[in-house]
């Protein structure tokens, strides 16, 4: 025989907190020489609501943009033509090493 189950004796599952997305005002710089990778990350970021995305194909261009623009997050490939990601990160940090900058790097 089945016994009725009361809601008092059975705890309800906890609600999961919603996925936190970056603010829509997040300004992103993406340095990547591979066109497929550029498109993939751009789509992911747009689905998360980020619309201010600047994409460049080498580290030197990233450094030049950082001289005149401020970014909330910088995605940096490590192996690129003209200037690699490591040197670009070092140059971007050089003017103010104490300033916090968000970098995400990739190296396969």
PDB file as gemmi writes it, atoms N, CA and C in Angstrom:
CRYST1    1.000    1.000    1.000  90.00  90.00  90.00 P 1                      
ATOM      1  N   UNK A   1       0.831  -1.190   0.000  1.00  0.00           N  
ATOM      2  CA  UNK A   1       0.000   0.000   0.000  1.00  0.00           C  
ATOM      3  C   UNK A   1       0.875   1.253   0.000  1.00  0.00           C  
ATOM      4  N   UNK A   2       0.392   2.251  -0.652  1.00  0.00           N  
ATOM      5  CA  UNK A   2       1.098   3.520  -0.718  1.00  0.00           C  
ATOM      6  C   UNK A   2       0.622   4.442   0.388  1.00  0.00           C  
ATOM      7  N   UNK A   3       1.558   5.148   0.969  1.00  0.00           N  
ATOM      8  CA  UNK A   3       1.219   6.113   2.008  1.00  0.00           C  
ATOM      9  C   UNK A   3       1.327   7.511   1.425  1.00  0.00           C  
ATOM     10  N   UNK A   4       0.418   8.386   1.776  1.00  0.00           N  
ATOM     11  CA  UNK A   4       0.524   9.762   1.272  1.00  0.00           C  
ATOM     12  C   UNK A   4       1.742  10.461   1.863  1.00  0.00           C  
ATOM     13  N   UNK A   5       2.372  11.279   1.062  1.00  0.00           N  
ATOM     14  CA  UNK A   5       3.550  12.021   1.493  1.00  0.00           C  
ATOM     15  C   UNK A   5       3.135  13.468   1.696  1.00  0.00           C  
ATOM     16  N   UNK A   6       3.422  13.979   2.867  1.00  0.00           N  
ATOM     17  CA  UNK A   6       3.082  15.389   3.120  1.00  0.00           C  
ATOM     18  C   UNK A   6       4.275  16.264   2.744  1.00  0.00           C  
ATOM     19  N   UNK A   7       3.985  17.491   2.373  1.00  0.00           N  
ATOM     20  CA  UNK A   7       5.057  18.413   2.009  1.00  0.00           C  
ATOM     21  C   UNK A   7       5.895  18.815   3.210  1.00  0.00           C  
ATOM     22  N   UNK A   8       5.362  18.607   4.406  1.00  0.00           N  
ATOM     23  CA  UNK A   8       6.114  18.952   5.612  1.00  0.00           C  
ATOM     24  C   UNK A   8       7.281  18.003   5.853  1.00  0.00           C  
ATOM     25  N   UNK A   9       7.136  16.753   5.459  1.00  0.00           N  
ATOM     26  CA  UNK A   9       8.192  15.778   5.727  1.00  0.00           C  
ATOM     27  C   UNK A   9       9.204  15.662   4.592  1.00  0.00           C  
ATOM     28  N   UNK A  10       8.847  16.130   3.416  1.00  0.00           N  
ATOM     29  CA  UNK A  10       9.746  16.033   2.280  1.00  0.00           C  
ATOM     30  C   UNK A  10      10.272  17.420   1.928  1.00  0.00           C  
ATOM     31  N   UNK A  11      11.569  17.633   2.090  1.00  0.00           N  
ATOM     32  CA  UNK A  11      12.108  18.957   1.751  1.00  0.00           C  
ATOM     33  C   UNK A  11      12.043  19.200   0.248  1.00  0.00           C  
ATOM     34  N   UNK A  12      11.734  20.415  -0.122  1.00  0.00           N  
ATOM     35  CA  UNK A  12      11.702  20.783  -1.534  1.00  0.00           C  
ATOM     36  C   UNK A  12      13.123  21.015  -2.027  1.00  0.00           C  
ATOM     37  N   UNK A  13      13.367  20.704  -3.293  1.00  0.00           N  
ATOM     38  CA  UNK A  13      14.722  20.961  -3.819  1.00  0.00           C  
ATOM     39  C   UNK A  13      15.020  22.454  -3.783  1.00  0.00           C  
ATOM     40  N   UNK A  14      16.278  22.765  -3.512  1.00  0.00           N  
ATOM     41  CA  UNK A  14      16.685  24.166  -3.466  1.00  0.00           C  
ATOM     42  C   UNK A  14      16.695  24.746  -4.873  1.00  0.00           C  
ATOM     43  N   UNK A  15      16.300  26.008  -4.961  1.00  0.00           N  
ATOM     44  CA  UNK A  15      16.341  26.690  -6.254  1.00  0.00           C  
ATOM     45  C   UNK A  15      17.784  27.033  -6.582  1.00  0.00           C  
ATOM     46  N   UNK A  16      18.142  26.794  -7.815  1.00  0.00           N  
ATOM     47  CA  UNK A  16      19.488  27.164  -8.257  1.00  0.00           C  
ATOM     48  C   UNK A  16      19.497  28.655  -8.562  1.00  0.00           C  
ATOM     49  N   UNK A  17      20.595  29.282  -8.183  1.00  0.00           N  
ATOM     50  CA  UNK A  17      20.699  30.701  -8.494  1.00  0.00           C  
ATOM     51  C   UNK A  17      20.903  30.859  -9.997  1.00  0.00           C  
ATOM     52  N   UNK A  18      20.375  31.933 -10.571  1.00  0.00           N  
ATOM     53  CA  UNK A  18      20.516  32.116 -12.021  1.00  0.00           C  
ATOM     54  C   UNK A  18      21.969  32.309 -12.416  1.00  0.00           C  
ATOM     55  N   UNK A  19      22.272  31.959 -13.651  1.00  0.00           N  
ATOM     56  CA  UNK A  19      23.623  32.146 -14.166  1.00  0.00           C  
ATOM     57  C   UNK A  19      23.917  33.645 -14.204  1.00  0.00           C  
ATOM     58  N   UNK A  20      25.070  34.015 -13.677  1.00  0.00           N  
ATOM     59  CA  UNK A  20      25.428  35.428 -13.665  1.00  0.00           C  
ATOM     60  C   UNK A  20      26.185  35.762 -14.944  1.00  0.00           C  
ATOM     61  N   UNK A  21      25.681  36.716 -15.650  1.00  0.00           N  
ATOM     62  CA  UNK A  21      26.300  37.169 -16.889  1.00  0.00           C  
ATOM     63  C   UNK A  21      27.016  38.490 -16.637  1.00  0.00           C  
ATOM     64  N   UNK A  22      28.004  38.776 -17.461  1.00  0.00           N  
ATOM     65  CA  UNK A  22      28.688  40.068 -17.305  1.00  0.00           C  
ATOM     66  C   UNK A  22      27.727  41.210 -17.606  1.00  0.00           C  
ATOM     67  N   UNK A  23      27.955  42.369 -17.009  1.00  0.00           N  
ATOM     68  CA  UNK A  23      27.104  43.517 -17.332  1.00  0.00           C  
ATOM     69  C   UNK A  23      27.158  43.831 -18.825  1.00  0.00           C  
ATOM     70  N   UNK A  24      26.053  44.298 -19.360  1.00  0.00           N  
ATOM     71  CA  UNK A  24      25.994  44.598 -20.795  1.00  0.00           C  
ATOM     72  C   UNK A  24      26.979  45.688 -21.189  1.00  0.00           C  
ATOM     73  N   UNK A  25      27.415  46.471 -20.227  1.00  0.00           N  
ATOM     74  CA  UNK A  25      28.356  47.558 -20.526  1.00  0.00           C  
ATOM     75  C   UNK A  25      29.812  47.082 -20.550  1.00  0.00           C  
ATOM     76  N   UNK A  26      30.041  45.777 -20.349  1.00  0.00           N  
ATOM     77  CA  UNK A  26      31.401  45.246 -20.341  1.00  0.00           C  
ATOM     78  C   UNK A  26      32.073  45.482 -21.688  1.00  0.00           C  
ATOM     79  N   UNK A  27      33.274  46.044 -21.619  1.00  0.00           N  
ATOM     80  CA  UNK A  27      34.043  46.344 -22.835  1.00  0.00           C  
ATOM     81  C   UNK A  27      35.153  45.306 -22.966  1.00  0.00           C  
ATOM     82  N   UNK A  28      35.156  44.564 -24.075  1.00  0.00           N  
ATOM     83  CA  UNK A  28      36.064  43.437 -24.264  1.00  0.00           C  
ATOM     84  C   UNK A  28      36.981  43.673 -25.460  1.00  0.00           C  
ATOM     85  N   UNK A  29      38.253  43.332 -25.265  1.00  0.00           N  
ATOM     86  CA  UNK A  29      39.224  43.301 -26.361  1.00  0.00           C  
ATOM     87  C   UNK A  29      39.633  41.849 -26.552  1.00  0.00           C  
ATOM     88  N   UNK A  30      39.613  41.394 -27.785  1.00  0.00           N  
ATOM     89  CA  UNK A  30      39.960  40.003 -28.091  1.00  0.00           C  
ATOM     90  C   UNK A  30      41.059  40.008 -29.150  1.00  0.00           C  
ATOM     91  N   UNK A  31      42.248  39.535 -28.771  1.00  0.00           N  
ATOM     92  CA  UNK A  31      43.376  39.438 -29.701  1.00  0.00           C  
ATOM     93  C   UNK A  31      43.553  37.977 -30.090  1.00  0.00           C  
ATOM     94  N   UNK A  32      43.260  37.678 -31.334  1.00  0.00           N  
ATOM     95  CA  UNK A  32      43.271  36.293 -31.839  1.00  0.00           C  
ATOM     96  C   UNK A  32      43.439  36.329 -33.346  1.00  0.00           C  
ATOM     97  N   UNK A  33      44.393  35.553 -33.866  1.00  0.00           N  
ATOM     98  CA  UNK A  33      44.629  35.564 -35.309  1.00  0.00           C  
ATOM     99  C   UNK A  33      43.798  34.528 -36.064  1.00  0.00           C  
ATOM    100  N   UNK A  34      43.178  33.588 -35.379  1.00  0.00           N  
ATOM    101  CA  UNK A  34      42.388  32.545 -36.026  1.00  0.00           C  
ATOM    102  C   UNK A  34      40.940  33.019 -36.192  1.00  0.00           C  
ATOM    103  N   UNK A  35      40.482  33.110 -37.448  1.00  0.00           N  
ATOM    104  CA  UNK A  35      39.146  33.634 -37.732  1.00  0.00           C  
ATOM    105  C   UNK A  35      38.028  32.804 -37.111  1.00  0.00           C  
ATOM    106  N   UNK A  36      38.178  31.480 -37.107  1.00  0.00           N  
ATOM    107  CA  UNK A  36      37.151  30.613 -36.515  1.00  0.00           C  
ATOM    108  C   UNK A  36      37.034  30.888 -35.014  1.00  0.00           C  
ATOM    109  N   UNK A  37      38.171  30.974 -34.328  1.00  0.00           N  
ATOM    110  CA  UNK A  37      38.153  31.266 -32.896  1.00  0.00           C  
ATOM    111  C   UNK A  37      37.546  32.636 -32.617  1.00  0.00           C  
ATOM    112  N   UNK A  38      37.840  33.602 -33.482  1.00  0.00           N  
ATOM    113  CA  UNK A  38      37.264  34.939 -33.322  1.00  0.00           C  
ATOM    114  C   UNK A  38      35.740  34.872 -33.341  1.00  0.00           C  
ATOM    115  N   UNK A  39      35.200  34.157 -34.321  1.00  0.00           N  
ATOM    116  CA  UNK A  39      33.746  34.062 -34.470  1.00  0.00           C  
ATOM    117  C   UNK A  39      33.110  33.316 -33.300  1.00  0.00           C  
ATOM    118  N   UNK A  40      33.764  32.249 -32.843  1.00  0.00           N  
ATOM    119  CA  UNK A  40      33.208  31.454 -31.740  1.00  0.00           C  
ATOM    120  C   UNK A  40      33.095  32.293 -30.471  1.00  0.00           C  
ATOM    121  N   UNK A  41      34.171  32.933 -30.059  1.00  0.00           N  
ATOM    122  CA  UNK A  41      34.121  33.713 -28.823  1.00  0.00           C  
ATOM    123  C   UNK A  41      33.188  34.918 -28.965  1.00  0.00           C  
ATOM    124  N   UNK A  42      33.187  35.530 -30.136  1.00  0.00           N  
ATOM    125  CA  UNK A  42      32.288  36.663 -30.348  1.00  0.00           C  
ATOM    126  C   UNK A  42      30.833  36.231 -30.154  1.00  0.00           C  
ATOM    127  N   UNK A  43      30.465  35.077 -30.684  1.00  0.00           N  
ATOM    128  CA  UNK A  43      29.092  34.574 -30.523  1.00  0.00           C  
ATOM    129  C   UNK A  43      28.771  34.278 -29.064  1.00  0.00           C  
ATOM    130  N   UNK A  44      29.714  33.649 -28.371  1.00  0.00           N  
ATOM    131  CA  UNK A  44      29.508  33.333 -26.953  1.00  0.00           C  
ATOM    132  C   UNK A  44      29.285  34.616 -26.160  1.00  0.00           C  
ATOM    133  N   UNK A  45      30.131  35.595 -26.375  1.00  0.00           N  
ATOM    134  CA  UNK A  45      30.006  36.851 -25.641  1.00  0.00           C  
ATOM    135  C   UNK A  45      28.693  37.559 -25.958  1.00  0.00           C  
ATOM    136  N   UNK A  46      28.287  37.551 -27.209  1.00  0.00           N  
ATOM    137  CA  UNK A  46      27.032  38.204 -27.590  1.00  0.00           C  
ATOM    138  C   UNK A  46      25.835  37.494 -26.962  1.00  0.00           C  
ATOM    139  N   UNK A  47      25.896  36.172 -26.875  1.00  0.00           N  
ATOM    140  CA  UNK A  47      24.815  35.425 -26.219  1.00  0.00           C  
ATOM    141  C   UNK A  47      24.734  35.752 -24.732  1.00  0.00           C  
ATOM    142  N   UNK A  48      25.864  36.126 -24.154  1.00  0.00           N  
ATOM    143  CA  UNK A  48      25.887  36.516 -22.740  1.00  0.00           C  
ATOM    144  C   UNK A  48      25.468  37.974 -22.556  1.00  0.00           C  
ATOM    145  N   UNK A  49      25.257  38.677 -23.660  1.00  0.00           N  
ATOM    146  CA  UNK A  49      24.801  40.053 -23.575  1.00  0.00           C  
ATOM    147  C   UNK A  49      25.884  41.096 -23.757  1.00  0.00           C  
ATOM    148  N   UNK A  50      27.114  40.663 -24.016  1.00  0.00           N  
ATOM    149  CA  UNK A  50      28.208  41.620 -24.229  1.00  0.00           C  
ATOM    150  C   UNK A  50      28.178  42.044 -25.697  1.00  0.00           C  
ATOM    151  N   UNK A  51      28.100  43.342 -25.927  1.00  0.00           N  
ATOM    152  CA  UNK A  51      28.031  43.812 -27.314  1.00  0.00           C  
ATOM    153  C   UNK A  51      29.225  44.672 -27.710  1.00  0.00           C  
ATOM    154  N   UNK A  52      29.967  45.191 -26.734  1.00  0.00           N  
ATOM    155  CA  UNK A  52      31.121  46.043 -27.035  1.00  0.00           C  
ATOM    156  C   UNK A  52      32.378  45.177 -27.109  1.00  0.00           C  
ATOM    157  N   UNK A  53      32.599  44.575 -28.273  1.00  0.00           N  
ATOM    158  CA  UNK A  53      33.698  43.627 -28.485  1.00  0.00           C  
ATOM    159  C   UNK A  53      34.583  44.150 -29.614  1.00  0.00           C  
ATOM    160  N   UNK A  54      35.864  44.313 -29.319  1.00  0.00           N  
ATOM    161  CA  UNK A  54      36.831  44.715 -30.340  1.00  0.00           C  
ATOM    162  C   UNK A  54      37.735  43.523 -30.598  1.00  0.00           C  
ATOM    163  N   UNK A  55      37.891  43.147 -31.857  1.00  0.00           N  
ATOM    164  CA  UNK A  55      38.713  41.991 -32.221  1.00  0.00           C  
ATOM    165  C   UNK A  55      39.872  42.459 -33.086  1.00  0.00           C  
ATOM    166  N   UNK A  56      41.086  42.032 -32.711  1.00  0.00           N  
ATOM    167  CA  UNK A  56      42.288  42.314 -33.499  1.00  0.00           C  
ATOM    168  C   UNK A  56      43.018  40.997 -33.757  1.00  0.00           C  
ATOM    169  N   UNK A  57      43.893  40.994 -34.771  1.00  0.00           N  
ATOM    170  CA  UNK A  57      44.543  39.745 -35.155  1.00  0.00           C  
ATOM    171  C   UNK A  57      46.008  39.627 -34.739  1.00  0.00           C  
ATOM    172  N   UNK A  58      46.499  40.565 -33.917  1.00  0.00           N  
ATOM    173  CA  UNK A  58      47.858  40.397 -33.391  1.00  0.00           C  
ATOM    174  C   UNK A  58      48.036  41.229 -32.125  1.00  0.00           C  
ATOM    175  N   UNK A  59      49.077  40.922 -31.396  1.00  0.00           N  
ATOM    176  CA  UNK A  59      49.324  41.568 -30.116  1.00  0.00           C  
ATOM    177  C   UNK A  59      49.665  43.042 -30.218  1.00  0.00           C  
ATOM    178  N   UNK A  60      50.350  43.430 -31.291  1.00  0.00           N  
ATOM    179  CA  UNK A  60      50.714  44.837 -31.454  1.00  0.00           C  
ATOM    180  C   UNK A  60      49.465  45.714 -31.556  1.00  0.00           C  
ATOM    181  N   UNK A  61      48.481  45.261 -32.302  1.00  0.00           N  
ATOM    182  CA  UNK A  61      47.229  46.016 -32.420  1.00  0.00           C  
ATOM    183  C   UNK A  61      46.539  46.118 -31.058  1.00  0.00           C  
ATOM    184  N   UNK A  62      46.605  45.060 -30.274  1.00  0.00           N  
ATOM    185  CA  UNK A  62      46.011  45.083 -28.927  1.00  0.00           C  
ATOM    186  C   UNK A  62      46.701  46.128 -28.059  1.00  0.00           C  
ATOM    187  N   UNK A  63      48.025  46.155 -28.122  1.00  0.00           N  
ATOM    188  CA  UNK A  63      48.792  47.137 -27.343  1.00  0.00           C  
ATOM    189  C   UNK A  63      48.408  48.553 -27.770  1.00  0.00           C  
ATOM    190  N   UNK A  64      48.348  48.795 -29.064  1.00  0.00           N  
ATOM    191  CA  UNK A  64      48.012  50.123 -29.571  1.00  0.00           C  
ATOM    192  C   UNK A  64      46.615  50.558 -29.131  1.00  0.00           C  
ATOM    193  N   UNK A  65      45.659  49.650 -29.159  1.00  0.00           N  
ATOM    194  CA  UNK A  65      44.302  49.993 -28.722  1.00  0.00           C  
ATOM    195  C   UNK A  65      44.254  50.298 -27.225  1.00  0.00           C  
ATOM    196  N   UNK A  66      45.040  49.570 -26.439  1.00  0.00           N  
ATOM    197  CA  UNK A  66      45.044  49.779 -24.990  1.00  0.00           C  
ATOM    198  C   UNK A  66      45.686  51.105 -24.598  1.00  0.00           C  
ATOM    199  N   UNK A  67      46.431  51.705 -25.493  1.00  0.00           N  
ATOM    200  CA  UNK A  67      47.027  53.016 -25.214  1.00  0.00           C  
ATOM    201  C   UNK A  67      45.967  54.116 -25.205  1.00  0.00           C  
ATOM    202  N   UNK A  68      44.874  53.900 -25.930  1.00  0.00           N  
ATOM    203  CA  UNK A  68      43.841  54.937 -26.037  1.00  0.00           C  
ATOM    204  C   UNK A  68      42.471  54.490 -25.527  1.00  0.00           C  
ATOM    205  N   UNK A  69      42.318  53.223 -25.196  1.00  0.00           N  
ATOM    206  CA  UNK A  69      41.033  52.697 -24.734  1.00  0.00           C  
ATOM    207  C   UNK A  69      41.213  51.900 -23.448  1.00  0.00           C  
ATOM    208  N   UNK A  70      40.156  51.836 -22.653  1.00  0.00           N  
ATOM    209  CA  UNK A  70      40.169  51.040 -21.433  1.00  0.00           C  
ATOM    210  C   UNK A  70      39.204  49.871 -21.624  1.00  0.00           C  
ATOM    211  N   UNK A  71      39.682  48.664 -21.317  1.00  0.00           N  
ATOM    212  CA  UNK A  71      38.872  47.461 -21.477  1.00  0.00           C  
ATOM    213  C   UNK A  71      38.649  46.796 -20.123  1.00  0.00           C  
ATOM    214  N   UNK A  72      37.463  46.211 -19.948  1.00  0.00           N  
ATOM    215  CA  UNK A  72      37.151  45.492 -18.714  1.00  0.00           C  
ATOM    216  C   UNK A  72      37.777  44.096 -18.708  1.00  0.00           C  
ATOM    217  N   UNK A  73      37.899  43.524 -19.888  1.00  0.00           N  
ATOM    218  CA  UNK A  73      38.464  42.175 -20.014  1.00  0.00           C  
ATOM    219  C   UNK A  73      39.198  42.077 -21.344  1.00  0.00           C  
ATOM    220  N   UNK A  74      40.353  41.427 -21.313  1.00  0.00           N  
ATOM    221  CA  UNK A  74      41.141  41.232 -22.526  1.00  0.00           C  
ATOM    222  C   UNK A  74      41.374  39.736 -22.708  1.00  0.00           C  
ATOM    223  N   UNK A  75      40.914  39.207 -23.842  1.00  0.00           N  
ATOM    224  CA  UNK A  75      41.190  37.818 -24.209  1.00  0.00           C  
ATOM    225  C   UNK A  75      42.384  37.852 -25.149  1.00  0.00           C  
ATOM    226  N   UNK A  76      43.425  37.080 -24.814  1.00  0.00           N  
ATOM    227  CA  UNK A  76      44.681  37.184 -25.550  1.00  0.00           C  
ATOM    228  C   UNK A  76      45.188  35.802 -25.945  1.00  0.00           C  
ATOM    229  N   UNK A  77      45.306  35.565 -27.245  1.00  0.00           N  
ATOM    230  CA  UNK A  77      45.948  34.354 -27.737  1.00  0.00           C  
ATOM    231  C   UNK A  77      47.449  34.501 -27.467  1.00  0.00           C  
ATOM    232  N   UNK A  78      48.139  33.412 -27.254  1.00  0.00           N  
ATOM    233  CA  UNK A  78      49.565  33.485 -26.944  1.00  0.00           C  
ATOM    234  C   UNK A  78      50.439  33.485 -28.190  1.00  0.00           C  
ATOM    235  N   UNK A  79      50.024  32.774 -29.230  1.00  0.00           N  
ATOM    236  CA  UNK A  79      50.838  32.688 -30.441  1.00  0.00           C  
ATOM    237  C   UNK A  79      50.136  33.428 -31.575  1.00  0.00           C  
ATOM    238  N   UNK A  80      50.676  34.612 -31.901  1.00  0.00           N  
ATOM    239  CA  UNK A  80      50.116  35.425 -32.978  1.00  0.00           C  
ATOM    240  C   UNK A  80      51.259  36.037 -33.771  1.00  0.00           C  
ATOM    241  N   UNK A  81      50.969  36.422 -35.013  1.00  0.00           N  
ATOM    242  CA  UNK A  81      52.011  37.106 -35.794  1.00  0.00           C  
ATOM    243  C   UNK A  81      52.244  38.522 -35.262  1.00  0.00           C  
ATOM    244  N   UNK A  82      53.317  39.129 -35.682  1.00  0.00           N  
ATOM    245  CA  UNK A  82      53.737  40.494 -35.348  1.00  0.00           C  
ATOM    246  C   UNK A  82      54.196  40.589 -33.892  1.00  0.00           C  
ATOM    247  N   UNK A  83      53.301  40.325 -32.928  1.00  0.00           N  
ATOM    248  CA  UNK A  83      53.666  40.337 -31.509  1.00  0.00           C  
ATOM    249  C   UNK A  83      52.842  39.267 -30.794  1.00  0.00           C  
ATOM    250  N   UNK A  84      53.522  38.396 -30.042  1.00  0.00           N  
ATOM    251  CA  UNK A  84      52.796  37.331 -29.345  1.00  0.00           C  
ATOM    252  C   UNK A  84      52.053  37.878 -28.130  1.00  0.00           C  
ATOM    253  N   UNK A  85      51.178  37.061 -27.589  1.00  0.00           N  
ATOM    254  CA  UNK A  85      50.332  37.477 -26.485  1.00  0.00           C  
ATOM    255  C   UNK A  85      51.076  37.805 -25.203  1.00  0.00           C  
ATOM    256  N   UNK A  86      52.141  37.087 -24.915  1.00  0.00           N  
ATOM    257  CA  UNK A  86      52.897  37.345 -23.687  1.00  0.00           C  
ATOM    258  C   UNK A  86      53.529  38.736 -23.718  1.00  0.00           C  
ATOM    259  N   UNK A  87      54.179  39.061 -24.826  1.00  0.00           N  
ATOM    260  CA  UNK A  87      54.785  40.391 -24.940  1.00  0.00           C  
ATOM    261  C   UNK A  87      53.713  41.479 -24.912  1.00  0.00           C  
ATOM    262  N   UNK A  88      52.581  41.216 -25.578  1.00  0.00           N  
ATOM    263  CA  UNK A  88      51.495  42.196 -25.587  1.00  0.00           C  
ATOM    264  C   UNK A  88      50.975  42.440 -24.169  1.00  0.00           C  
ATOM    265  N   UNK A  89      50.787  41.375 -23.389  1.00  0.00           N  
ATOM    266  CA  UNK A  89      50.321  41.526 -22.007  1.00  0.00           C  
ATOM    267  C   UNK A  89      51.316  42.347 -21.190  1.00  0.00           C  
ATOM    268  N   UNK A  90      52.592  42.060 -21.360  1.00  0.00           N  
ATOM    269  CA  UNK A  90      53.618  42.804 -20.621  1.00  0.00           C  
ATOM    270  C   UNK A  90      53.585  44.289 -20.978  1.00  0.00           C  
ATOM    271  N   UNK A  91      53.435  44.585 -22.256  1.00  0.00           N  
ATOM    272  CA  UNK A  91      53.413  45.996 -22.687  1.00  0.00           C  
ATOM    273  C   UNK A  91      52.147  46.707 -22.216  1.00  0.00           C  
ATOM    274  N   UNK A  92      51.037  45.996 -22.212  1.00  0.00           N  
ATOM    275  CA  UNK A  92      49.776  46.592 -21.750  1.00  0.00           C  
ATOM    276  C   UNK A  92      49.853  46.907 -20.260  1.00  0.00           C  
ATOM    277  N   UNK A  93      50.518  46.046 -19.498  1.00  0.00           N  
ATOM    278  CA  UNK A  93      50.633  46.247 -18.050  1.00  0.00           C  
ATOM    279  C   UNK A  93      51.703  47.277 -17.683  1.00  0.00           C  
ATOM    280  N   UNK A  94      52.684  47.506 -18.549  1.00  0.00           N  
ATOM    281  CA  UNK A  94      53.850  48.342 -18.232  1.00  0.00           C  
ATOM    282  C   UNK A  94      53.534  49.759 -17.746  1.00  0.00           C  
ATOM    283  N   UNK A  95      52.614  50.503 -18.364  1.00  0.00           N  
ATOM    284  CA  UNK A  95      52.382  51.877 -17.913  1.00  0.00           C  
ATOM    285  C   UNK A  95      51.941  51.986 -16.451  1.00  0.00           C  
ATOM    286  N   UNK A  96      51.155  51.032 -15.975  1.00  0.00           N  
ATOM    287  CA  UNK A  96      50.686  51.067 -14.586  1.00  0.00           C  
ATOM    288  C   UNK A  96      50.562  49.630 -14.073  1.00  0.00           C  
ATOM    289  N   UNK A  97      51.667  49.039 -13.601  1.00  0.00           N  
ATOM    290  CA  UNK A  97      51.646  47.636 -13.180  1.00  0.00           C  
ATOM    291  C   UNK A  97      50.724  47.356 -11.996  1.00  0.00           C  
ATOM    292  N   UNK A  98      50.357  48.394 -11.230  1.00  0.00           N  
ATOM    293  CA  UNK A  98      49.476  48.186 -10.077  1.00  0.00           C  
ATOM    294  C   UNK A  98      47.998  48.191 -10.461  1.00  0.00           C  
ATOM    295  N   UNK A  99      47.686  48.712 -11.648  1.00  0.00           N  
ATOM    296  CA  UNK A  99      46.292  48.733 -12.093  1.00  0.00           C  
ATOM    297  C   UNK A  99      45.830  47.307 -12.373  1.00  0.00           C  
ATOM    298  N   UNK A 100      44.643  46.982 -11.923  1.00  0.00           N  
ATOM    299  CA  UNK A 100      44.105  45.640 -12.152  1.00  0.00           C  
ATOM    300  C   UNK A 100      43.504  45.564 -13.542  1.00  0.00           C  
ATOM    301  N   UNK A 101      43.916  44.554 -14.275  1.00  0.00           N  
ATOM    302  CA  UNK A 101      43.386  44.309 -15.610  1.00  0.00           C  
ATOM    303  C   UNK A 101      43.012  42.838 -15.681  1.00  0.00           C  
ATOM    304  N   UNK A 102      41.883  42.557 -16.297  1.00  0.00           N  
ATOM    305  CA  UNK A 102      41.449  41.168 -16.439  1.00  0.00           C  
ATOM    306  C   UNK A 102      41.911  40.589 -17.753  1.00  0.00           C  
ATOM    307  N   UNK A 103      42.814  39.620 -17.687  1.00  0.00           N  
ATOM    308  CA  UNK A 103      43.320  38.939 -18.884  1.00  0.00           C  
ATOM    309  C   UNK A 103      42.865  37.489 -18.867  1.00  0.00           C  
ATOM    310  N   UNK A 104      42.513  36.973 -20.026  1.00  0.00           N  
ATOM    311  CA  UNK A 104      42.289  35.548 -20.211  1.00  0.00           C  
ATOM    312  C   UNK A 104      43.178  35.165 -21.373  1.00  0.00           C  
ATOM    313  N   UNK A 105      44.076  34.196 -21.150  1.00  0.00           N  
ATOM    314  CA  UNK A 105      44.999  33.808 -22.208  1.00  0.00           C  
ATOM    315  C   UNK A 105      44.732  32.387 -22.666  1.00  0.00           C  
ATOM    316  N   UNK A 106      45.179  32.078 -23.870  1.00  0.00           N  
ATOM    317  CA  UNK A 106      44.991  30.742 -24.420  1.00  0.00           C  
ATOM    318  C   UNK A 106      46.271  30.290 -25.102  1.00  0.00           C  
ATOM    319  N   UNK A 107      46.635  29.050 -24.852  1.00  0.00           N  
ATOM    320  CA  UNK A 107      47.817  28.483 -25.472  1.00  0.00           C  
ATOM    321  C   UNK A 107      47.591  26.979 -25.614  1.00  0.00           C  
ATOM    322  N   UNK A 108      47.638  26.491 -26.838  1.00  0.00           N  
ATOM    323  CA  UNK A 108      47.389  25.063 -27.056  1.00  0.00           C  
ATOM    324  C   UNK A 108      48.682  24.290 -27.140  1.00  0.00           C  
TER     325      UNK A 108                                                      
END                                                                             
